[in-house]
Amino acid sequence: MADTGRQSMTDKAAASMKPESQKSMTEQAGDKVKGMSDSIASTLQPQSEKSTTQKAGDTLSGNSNEGQESLMEKAKQTMGMGSAEK
């Protein structure tokens, strides 16, 4: 099961198993949008809030932000709304 707003590992695997040459333009566009959305969600979601499965999937897909603050936390700190300590 994927975290809220994230693409499941099963969906990612299915999309990557089918060759691009066998996908319709709609499928290719959908895969691209889903991939970008998942990457954004990965970046916005702090590591501490990710499930073990999602952390593993992010590491494998290169979407890992391990040891880093989420973009949301960085934005809050920039605006003076977040804590200075992590």
C-alpha positions as CSV (number, residue, x, y, z in Angstrom):
1,M,0.0,0.0,0.0
2,A,1.4,3.4,-1.0
3,D,1.4,6.5,1.3
4,T,-1.3,9.0,0.5
5,G,-0.6,10.8,-2.8
6,R,2.0,8.3,-3.8
7,Q,2.2,5.7,-6.6
8,S,2.2,2.1,-5.3
9,M,5.2,-0.1,-5.9
10,T,2.9,-2.4,-8.0
11,D,1.9,0.5,-10.3
12,K,5.5,1.6,-10.7
13,A,6.6,-2.0,-11.6
14,A,3.8,-2.4,-14.0
15,A,4.5,0.8,-15.8
16,S,8.2,0.0,-16.1
17,M,7.7,-3.6,-17.3
18,K,5.8,-2.7,-20.4
19,P,8.1,-1.4,-23.2
20,E,7.5,2.2,-24.3
21,S,7.1,1.0,-27.9
22,Q,4.0,-1.0,-26.8
23,K,2.4,1.9,-24.9
24,S,-0.1,4.3,-26.5
25,M,0.6,8.1,-26.3
26,T,-2.0,8.3,-23.6
27,E,-0.2,5.6,-21.5
28,Q,3.2,7.3,-22.0
29,A,1.8,10.7,-21.0
30,G,0.0,9.2,-18.0
31,D,3.2,7.4,-16.8
32,K,5.1,10.6,-17.1
33,V,2.6,12.6,-15.1
34,K,2.3,9.9,-12.4
35,G,6.1,9.7,-12.2
36,M,6.5,13.5,-11.8
37,S,3.7,13.6,-9.2
38,D,5.2,10.8,-7.2
39,S,8.6,12.5,-7.3
40,I,7.1,15.7,-6.1
41,A,5.2,13.9,-3.3
42,S,8.4,12.1,-2.3
43,T,10.3,15.4,-2.0
44,L,7.5,17.1,-0.1
45,Q,7.0,14.2,2.4
46,P,9.5,14.1,5.2
47,Q,11.4,10.8,5.6
48,S,10.0,10.4,9.2
49,E,6.4,10.2,7.8
50,K,7.1,7.6,5.1
51,S,6.3,4.0,5.4
52,T,9.1,1.5,5.2
53,T,7.9,0.3,1.8
54,Q,7.8,3.9,0.5
55,K,11.3,4.6,1.8
56,A,12.6,1.5,0.0
57,G,10.7,2.4,-3.2
58,D,12.1,6.0,-3.1
59,T,15.6,4.7,-2.6
60,L,15.3,2.3,-5.5
61,S,13.8,5.0,-7.8
62,G,16.2,7.7,-6.8
63,N,13.5,9.8,-5.1
64,S,15.1,9.6,-1.7
65,N,15.4,12.7,0.5
66,E,16.9,10.8,3.4
67,G,18.6,13.0,6.0
68,Q,17.1,16.1,4.4
69,E,14.2,18.2,5.3
70,S,11.2,18.2,3.2
71,L,10.6,21.2,0.9
72,M,7.6,22.1,3.0
73,E,9.8,22.3,6.1
74,K,12.4,24.4,4.3
75,A,9.7,26.8,3.1
76,K,8.3,27.1,6.6
77,Q,11.7,27.9,8.0
78,T,12.3,30.4,5.3
79,M,9.1,32.2,6.2
80,G,9.9,32.0,9.9
81,M,7.1,29.5,10.6
82,G,9.1,26.4,11.3
83,S,11.4,25.5,14.1
84,A,15.1,26.1,13.6
85,E,16.0,22.7,15.1
86,K,15.1,19.4,13.5
